[in-house]
């Protein structure tokens, strides 16, 4: 492992004319420049390319960084544009505050930080300094007692949270039974009032399961079939790709744009103000699933036989089978 001195970092930087090239080819030297606080000196010969940033591009750019300082240092033109447009609070809302003065991460502040997240993984990814302080001081049990013990699919849970908190009625894992071609292929989210279908694609949609080429082709063919069907049948269609929309801010922005556009088409009003969620709603987004165990059991109680349940509520019945929930019937 190379231990980078300042002289070594400067020598490495002189081989490149762009920050992006330097970062891509010698990322350890690049990170050392940040750590040694010599980034400006190392890159003074590299021109800052001026460009016209769209708001979406600024969101995408900011999503790659966990602190404003790192973003400002690496992509100064994007940072400056966001600051001039007054967008910093919006596009940087997922970031931590970087180095904090001693005592800022009090127990109260750490617990407040933890309350914003529904899984340990999400908290550790978005506010790593608070997470580390909690571990160091033995506050993890108290900080994470409200979090799900299940492995949470981050993307779907963010979409659940957005739709629920904005009072937008939707169906998760929606099947269009009237069309035999597509009946066996559920869509992640369907908003009937807006005629909008939302699909979230995890990394397996880009690379396949365990980077298997055959599974990648099959998944992408499946995705294309669903998208083609939706567009051909007149549905608005939003495809959110995890490798492009890497933060809650980015996912929420895509949702907002698509929902506002669909609402205008359907002449429907949609609230832009998020409300607090109930305990049941929080439980749903903590799992990232379409239904909670309690909802499945309550639905099962309504029916005398499995066949009757399947006919009346196929979504909940198939969900129970798929996730191993065995209501007594």
C-alpha angles and dihedrals in degrees: 000000000000117000103209120217121194092255091052091049092051091048090051093049092052090066092067137061098198131050090223092056092048093049092048096048104034106019093161091058090046092052090046089057089057092046094047092045093234100115095117092051093045095050103035090111092052113092119231105232112223116219141162105256119204117215089249091053090051091053091049092047094048092048089069093066136065097202135038090232093059092047093047092049097046101037105020095165092056092047093048092048092051091049093050091049092048093242100123096101090050102044095037098047091108093054129099120231094251116224111015127199116254112283097019090109094062118167089259092053093045091052090047089052092050093051090066092066135066099203137036090235093057092046093049091049098048104033104023095161093057090045092052093047089051091052093046094050099040095248097125097103093052093041096050103035091106094050126102119259089208123092101261122217095222099203099051091044091054090052092048089050094050095048095044095046091050093048093242111155114224145157120233120214090013118193122198099213095180091074115062092198093063104020094103094050114080120206117224097235134004124189105193098189090056097037085232131146120196123197124186117203120202122202092276088071089062101037107016126239108318088351091295110164095210094052090047091056093046094049093048092047088051091049093049092049091053094045093048091049093049095049093043090054094051102257123142106240130204120189115191114193117201093214091057101035101047102166140046089250092056094046092047092049092053090048093049094050094047094044094048091049093048091046091056091051092050094039091236127144117231124189117240091195116092120218130206115271127238122242091257091051092048090051090053095052092042089065095036088221129131093240137021123231090252092055091050092051092047091051092047091054090062093066134065097206138025090242091056090048092049091050095045100040112011093167095060093040094052090043090055091051094045095050098040098248107153111197113190108255 
